[in-house]
């Protein structure tokens, strides 16, 4: 399962799902645990939970998400790009 999550993350699956979810909930501020719960529904699927965590970390690195403690927020750049409907 872990290999599948890593592979899917590399392909952008989790990044896209996480960013879309955070932007759809805007202006509500989500916590990381909320994202994991909502995007990795089955608690037995550790690979999916790890995939969500990795996606958040990767999106922070590229400047599309910001994390303040447990809260995950879209950056102004992410909100701006959302308007382009990529």
N, C-alpha and C positions, 0 to 999 in steps of 0.2 A: 504494500500500500504506500509506503514512504516513497518508493521509486516513482510511482505513478504521480504522486503529489508534486514531486520535484520536477518531473517531466512536464506536467501540466502548467506549473508555475513558469517554467522556462518558455513555454509557448504563449504565455500571456493570459491564460484562461483565468487564473485567480486574480491577477492584477485588474483585468477588465471588470470582473464581477465585483470586486471590492470597490473600485473607483465608481462604478455605476451605482452601487448601493449607497455609498456615502453621499454622492451627489443627489440621488433621488430623495434622500432623507433631509437634505439641507432645507432650512436652517437648523434642524435638530442636530444636536451634537451627540454622536454615538461613542460609546466606549468600545475598546478593543474586544472585551468579553461579549458585548452585544453583537458585534460583527461576526465573531466566531460562532456564536449561538445561532444567528440567523442564516449564515452562509454555509455552515457545516452542521446540518440538522441532526445527523445521527452521531451521538457522542462516542460511539465505538469507532468511528472513522477518524483516527488520529491523523492520518495523512491529509485529510481535508482541513483539519484544524491547523496543522502545521503549514499547509499551503496558504491559508488566509493570513497567518502571522508573517510568512515570508513575503507575501504580496504587499502587505502594509509596509514592511521594512523596505522593500524595493521601491514602492511608490513614494516613500519619504525620501529615499536617496535621489530620485529624479525630480523631486520638487513638486509632486502633485498632491501629496498629503502632508499634514503636519500633525505631530503627536504631542500633546501636552498632558503628561501623566498618563492616565488611562483613556483620555479623550482623543478621538481621531477626527480631524477636520480637513476639508479640502482647502488647498491653497488658492489664492486669487487666480493663479495661472490655470488651475484645474477648472475653476468656475468659468473662466473666460473661454477656455477651449471647449467646454461643454456646449456653449452657444454655437459652435461650429458644426455640431452634430456629426462628429467623425465616425 
